[in-house]
Amino acid sequence: MRVLIIGASSGIGKELSLRYAVLGNEVIAVARRMPLLRELAQANSNIQIAQCDVADIESSKVLLAQIFTSPIDLAILCSGVGDLNHDLDFAIEQPTLDINVIGWTFFADSIYKKFEEQRYGHLAVISSCGGLRGEPQAPSYSASKAFQMNYAEALCKKAFKSKLPIVVTDIRPGLVNTRMAKGEGLFWVMPVEKVAVQIMTAIAKKKEVAIVTKRWAIFHWIMKHLPRSIYKGM
């Protein structure tokens, strides 16, 4: 299987790259930080690396044109950023929007169209349980993840109506022990190894939505159904 992973240099993307490579898949690991990508390539010969800034659409077009010369069986869109921003400093919000919304959408669209062209494929996107409600500590992050959830659902519906064997999986992690977990009083912070295993299981089962780890399904249900009148006072 030929696997494309966007945002592969650290965290969930790195762990998935290594695990898919160990299984004998051809992994194309894409990220911005070349030193970390080189470490990945040295870890397993099945991993090919490519440097790309997701927010740079023009260079991303060039890269994908090169990658898409051969079919892609599975693409995992892991790239994302998010920072605490109590003071609503737009200089903090903009990079999140550029990467989590603009760059993310370009890659999601480009990958989906590649699957339409080859008439099959599986796109998995890493959104977040944090996209269920607006969070004043990180407004652009929670809003961007809500955007990703809805966009993934739109692509899933598009794939269903096309009747092509194209699968779209929305992976919604809770708190994972990566640099993305920020703030005080964090709970249920899950090891990235356990999260990666559950993500791979969800992808293998071709799930449309997967909450990882499984205990976060409790939080997901509560946050989804909690009345606004209660949530805004929390």
matplotlib code that plots the C-alpha trace (Angstrom):
import matplotlib.pyplot as plt

x = [0.0, 1.2, 0.5, 0.8, 1.1, 0.9, 2.3, 4.6, 7.6, 6.2, 3.3, 0.6, 1.9, 5.4, 4.0, 1.7, 4.6, 6.7, 4.0, 2.8, 6.4, 7.1, 4.2, 5.9, 3.9, 5.5, 5.2, 5.6, 6.2, 5.6, 6.4, 8.0, 11.0, 13.6, 15.9, 13.0, 12.1, 15.6, 15.4, 12.2, 13.9, 16.9, 14.5, 12.9, 13.9, 10.2, 9.8, 10.3, 10.4, 9.4, 9.6, 6.6, 5.0, 1.2, 0.5, 2.5, -0.1, 2.1, 5.0, 2.4, 0.9, 4.4, 5.0, 1.6, 2.1, 5.3, 3.7, 0.6, 2.5, 1.7, -1.5, -2.1, -4.0, -4.3, -3.7, -3.6, -3.9, -2.3, -0.9, -2.2, -1.3, -3.0, -2.0, -3.7, -4.9, -6.7, -6.2, -7.4, -4.1, -4.7, -1.0, -1.5, -4.8, -3.6, -1.1, -3.8, -6.2, -3.5, -2.6, -5.7, -8.2, -6.6, -3.6, -5.7, -8.5, -6.0, -4.6, -8.0, -9.4, -6.3, -6.2, -9.9, -9.6, -6.7, -8.9, -11.7, -9.2, -7.8, -11.4, -10.5, -8.7, -9.0, -8.6, -8.2, -8.2, -7.1, -9.6, -10.2, -12.8, -11.9, -13.8, -17.2, -17.5, -16.0, -13.2, -12.3, -8.7, -8.0, -10.8, -9.2, -8.1, -11.6, -13.2, -10.8, -11.3, -15.1, -14.4, -12.4, -15.2, -17.8, -15.6, -14.8, -18.5, -19.1, -16.4, -17.8, -21.3, -19.7, -17.9, -21.1, -23.1, -20.3, -20.6, -16.9, -14.9, -13.6, -13.6, -13.3, -12.5, -12.7, -10.4, -11.2, -8.5, -8.9, -5.8, -2.7, 0.8, 2.2, 3.3, -0.3, -1.6, -1.4, -2.9, -3.4, -5.5, -5.3, -6.9, -7.0, -3.8, -3.2, 0.1, 0.6, 1.5, -2.0, -3.7, -1.9, -2.9, -6.6, -6.3, -4.9, -7.7, -10.4, -8.8, -8.7, -12.4, -13.1, -15.0, -16.5, -15.9, -13.6, -13.0, -9.6, -8.9, -12.2, -12.6, -12.9, -16.2, -17.7, -16.4, -17.4, -21.0, -21.3, -19.8, -22.0, -25.2, -24.4, -26.8, -25.2, -26.6, -24.5, -21.4, -20.8, -20.6, -17.9]
y = [0.0, 3.5, 5.8, 9.6, 11.3, 15.1, 16.4, 13.5, 14.9, 14.7, 13.5, 11.4, 11.8, 10.5, 7.5, 6.6, 6.9, 4.5, 2.0, 1.8, 1.5, -1.4, -3.2, -3.0, -0.1, 2.6, 5.7, 9.2, 11.5, 15.2, 17.9, 21.3, 20.4, 18.6, 17.5, 15.5, 14.1, 12.8, 11.0, 9.3, 8.2, 6.8, 4.9, 2.8, 2.4, 2.2, 5.9, 8.5, 12.1, 15.4, 18.9, 21.2, 24.0, 23.3, 27.0, 27.6, 26.6, 27.2, 24.9, 22.4, 22.2, 21.4, 18.7, 17.0, 17.0, 15.0, 12.6, 12.0, 10.5, 7.2, 6.1, 6.8, 4.1, 5.9, 9.6, 10.8, 14.6, 15.2, 18.7, 21.2, 23.9, 25.6, 28.0, 29.4, 32.9, 34.5, 38.0, 37.3, 38.4, 38.0, 37.3, 34.1, 33.3, 33.7, 30.8, 28.5, 29.6, 29.5, 25.9, 24.3, 25.9, 27.2, 24.8, 21.9, 22.5, 22.6, 19.2, 17.7, 18.8, 17.8, 14.4, 13.8, 14.8, 12.4, 9.6, 10.6, 10.5, 7.0, 6.0, 4.7, 5.8, 6.4, 9.8, 10.1, 13.5, 14.1, 16.6, 16.8, 16.4, 20.0, 21.0, 20.1, 23.4, 26.9, 27.3, 30.8, 29.7, 28.8, 30.2, 29.6, 26.1, 24.9, 26.7, 25.3, 21.7, 22.2, 23.3, 20.1, 17.9, 19.4, 19.4, 15.7, 15.0, 16.9, 14.8, 11.6, 12.5, 13.4, 10.0, 8.1, 9.8, 9.2, 5.4, 5.2, 3.1, 6.3, 6.4, 9.4, 8.9, 11.7, 10.8, 12.8, 12.5, 13.7, 15.0, 13.3, 13.5, 15.7, 19.3, 20.1, 19.4, 22.8, 24.4, 23.6, 20.9, 18.5, 15.1, 11.8, 12.7, 9.6, 8.2, 8.7, 5.0, 4.0, 6.6, 5.6, 1.9, 2.9, 5.2, 2.5, 0.1, 2.7, 3.2, -0.6, -0.8, 2.1, 4.0, 7.4, 8.8, 7.5, 9.0, 8.1, 6.8, 5.0, 6.6, 10.0, 8.9, 9.7, 13.3, 13.5, 12.6, 14.9, 17.9, 17.3, 17.2, 19.7, 22.7, 26.0, 27.5, 25.1, 25.0, 28.8, 28.8, 26.1]
z = [0.0, -0.8, 2.1, 2.1, 5.5, 5.7, 8.9, 9.6, 11.4, 15.0, 17.1, 15.6, 12.1, 13.0, 14.9, 12.1, 9.5, 11.5, 12.1, 8.5, 7.3, 9.7, 8.1, 4.7, 3.2, 1.1, 3.2, 1.8, 4.9, 4.3, 6.7, 7.1, 9.4, 7.3, 10.2, 11.8, 8.4, 7.9, 11.2, 10.0, 6.8, 8.7, 11.0, 8.1, 4.5, 3.5, 4.3, 1.6, 2.8, 1.2, 2.7, 2.4, 4.3, 4.2, 4.3, 1.1, -1.5, -4.6, -3.4, -2.2, -5.7, -7.1, -4.5, -4.9, -8.7, -8.2, -5.6, -7.7, -10.6, -9.0, -7.2, -3.5, -1.6, 1.8, 2.7, 6.3, 6.8, 10.2, 9.9, 12.3, 14.8, 17.7, 20.5, 23.6, 22.9, 25.8, 24.5, 20.9, 19.4, 15.6, 15.1, 17.0, 15.3, 11.7, 11.5, 12.8, 10.1, 7.4, 8.3, 9.8, 7.3, 4.1, 3.8, 5.1, 2.6, -0.3, 0.6, 1.4, -2.0, -3.9, -2.4, -2.9, -6.6, -7.0, -5.6, -8.1, -10.9, -9.9, -8.9, -5.4, -2.2, 1.5, 3.1, 6.9, 8.5, 12.1, 13.5, 17.3, 20.0, 20.6, 17.6, 19.2, 21.0, 20.9, 23.4, 24.5, 25.5, 21.8, 19.6, 16.2, 17.1, 18.2, 15.2, 12.7, 14.0, 13.7, 10.1, 9.4, 10.9, 8.7, 5.6, 6.2, 6.4, 3.2, 1.4, 2.9, 1.5, -1.8, -1.9, -1.0, -3.8, -6.3, -5.7, -6.1, -3.5, -1.9, 1.9, 4.2, 7.9, 10.4, 13.3, 16.5, 19.1, 22.7, 24.5, 23.2, 24.7, 22.0, 21.8, 20.8, 24.3, 26.0, 29.1, 32.7, 34.4, 31.4, 31.9, 30.1, 28.2, 26.1, 24.9, 21.2, 20.6, 21.9, 19.8, 16.7, 17.1, 17.5, 14.5, 12.3, 13.5, 12.6, 9.1, 8.6, 9.5, 7.1, 9.8, 8.9, 12.3, 15.0, 18.5, 20.0, 22.5, 23.2, 26.6, 24.9, 23.4, 26.8, 26.7, 23.0, 23.8, 26.8, 24.9, 21.9, 23.9, 26.7, 26.6, 25.7, 28.9, 30.9, 28.6, 28.6, 32.4, 32.6]

ax = plt.figure().add_subplot(projection="3d")
ax.plot(x, y, z, "-o")
ax.set_aspect("equal")
plt.show()
